Amino acid sequence: MNLANKRITVTGGAGFLGSHVVEALHARGCRNVFVPRRRDYDLTDRSAVERLIRDSRPDLLIHLAAVVGGIGANRDNPGRFFYENAIMGIELIEQARRYNVEKTVVAGTICSYPKFAPVPFKEESLWDGYPEETNAPYGIAKKALLVQCQAYRQQYGMNAIFLMPVNLYGPRDNFDLNTSHVIPALIHKCLEAKERNEKSIVCWGDGSPTREFLYAADAAEGILLAAEKYDGAEPVNLGSGREISIRDLVQLVARLCDYEGEIVWDTSKPNGQPRRLLDTTRAEKLFGFRARTSLEEGLQKTIEWYLRTRVPALAFR
């Protein structure tokens, strides 16, 4: 698919990952990109979704809109996270089918993998067990969309592909401590503690779990490469292929933020999934995707962006 001459609709295009995808589309010369806003189109409402597809008439639909958060947010909102993520995707895929959208790209999540999936996670392991409990409702809602894409391909010949990005980070991430993921939360904590001369910060769990992180601009490139080159039924991991423990991540973020205080581990809080590392062979083989940004480079860019844009009252003196 040559994206430059296509009408493209990006749900969630004003959000964190979506903004990087829209930026990458513009860099490819795409000028007909439509980003629906929540105030105009409630994606949990069938009539609003139908109106969105009718208004934008996309050749390519990229579905990135999601209700997401870290361990705490997932634990506090299991019903909401299940319903809203499931219903948005179900209605969008159905309306894309009804209006004969040429291609649909759906972003899933690695939270769909079984809690104890063999590491590195291969796409073939997706159905071999129940997801980690704190994010299972979100992960299962997203996995249901894979089934829908495959069923619609089988029955209707619909070209819908399903991608599973690993934990993302980068500029324009959510830094609200109540809802953010681990990297923006750590950056926020370290910089604020440094400014206030606090002797320690508190982190959840015991630091033993491992995670893989993908810089948001790299993820955007992977999504667009798949839109251009991949038309298959099987899900595809998008990741960096590099694993780091939460303990080592905290130390790295603290060093890059120039914070020298103590790290206190609150072991009464959950660790989440024990390990996360993706096998990224399929993405490289099928559409030539390989992450380019190292974790340290990406963290440095993210910290610099946050320092430039955060609330002035918290700026360095």
Secondary structure, DSSP 8 states (H G I E B T S, - for coil): --GGGS-EEEETTTSHHHHHHHHHHHHTT---EE---TTT--TTSHHHHHHHHHHH--SEEEE-------HHHHHH-HHHHHHHHHHHHHHHHHHHHHTT-SEEEEE--GGGSBTT--SSB-GGGTTSS-B-GGGHHHHHHHHHHHHHHHHHHHHH---EEEEEE-EEE-TT----TTT--HHHHHHHHHHHHHHTT-SEEEEES-S--EEEEEEHHHHHHHHHHHHHH---SS-EEE--S-EEEHHHHHHHHHHHTT--SEEEEETTS---SS---B--HHHHHHH-------HHHHHHHHHHHHHHHS-GGGS--
